[in-house]
Amino acid sequence: MKDGQQRLDKWLWFARFARTRSLAARLVSEGHVRVNGKRAEAPAKGVAVGDVVTVAAAHVTASVRVLDLGQRRGPAPEARGLYADLSGPGPSLESL
């Protein structure tokens, strides 16, 4: 992985879009995640600060801008600091 990048599945797990890293990898493999408008084809795809990640989950589609890559899977307030919500009106990520 290049400097300044992190595996997409790892970032999704750190940011609490999936309960486990294997579920994050499955989200990507099944085509539910886009990075900068393009479908992510592999869980190992690199994401960097500034990228826009769109996740189509069961109950909500979330579009977020990556603000930080993170170092661990911490508590929810720490995870929310990894991204900025771009989804607009409708159900918010914090209501999940």
N, C-alpha and C positions, 0 to 999 in steps of 0.2 A: 504494500500500500504506500502511495506517495505521502510525503510529509504534508500535513494539513488536511488529510482525508481520513475517513473512518469507514469501515464496512457498514453498508446500509442496514443489515439485520441487527448489528450491534447497536447502531444509533437508535433504531426503532425500539429496541429493548430498553436502552438507557432512558429514552424519552417516554417510556411507558405506553407505547402504542400496542404492545403485545406483552402478555404475562411471562412468556419465556422466550429465549432467543430462538429456539426451534420453531415456535409459532410465528415469530417475526420473519424467519427465513421462509416459512410456508406462505405467509402473506405475499412476499415478494415473488416466490416461485409460481404462485397461482395467478399472478398478474394484477393484484390489487393495489400496487404501489407504482407511482410515477415520480420521476426525478426530473425537474425542469421540463415538464410536459411530455417526456418520453417514458414509455413503460420500462421499468427496471426488469431486466431479464435474469439477473443473478443476485443472490443475497450478498455476494462479495463485492458488488458495485460500490465504488467509493463515493461518499458524499462529503462536501466541504461547506464551510461557513458561507452563507449567502445562497445556497441551493434552495429551491422550492420543492418540497416533498408533498405529494398528494396521496393520501391513504383512503381507500374505499373500504371502510369497515362495515359490519352488518347493520348498524343503526345510524351511522353518520359518515359523511365523506368530509375528511379534514384536509385542508390545504395549509401548510405551514412553511415558514422560512427558517432555515437552520441558523441559529445564533451562536451555538457552541457545540463542540463535539462531545464533551463530557468525558469523565474518567471512570465513572462507576454508575451502577444503577442505584440511585439514592432515593430519598423520599419524594413524594409528588411535587412539593414546591420547588425542589432542586431540579426535577425533571422538566417542569414548566419553564425553567430558565434556559433550556436548550433550544427553544423555538418561539417564534411569534406566530400567532394564529392569524391566517389570512382568509379564513372561511367566510367571513361576513355574517349577515343575519341568519338566524336559524339556530338549531341546537348548538350550544358551545361545547368545546372539548372539556371544560371544567364540570359540565353537568353529567358527564359519563362516569 
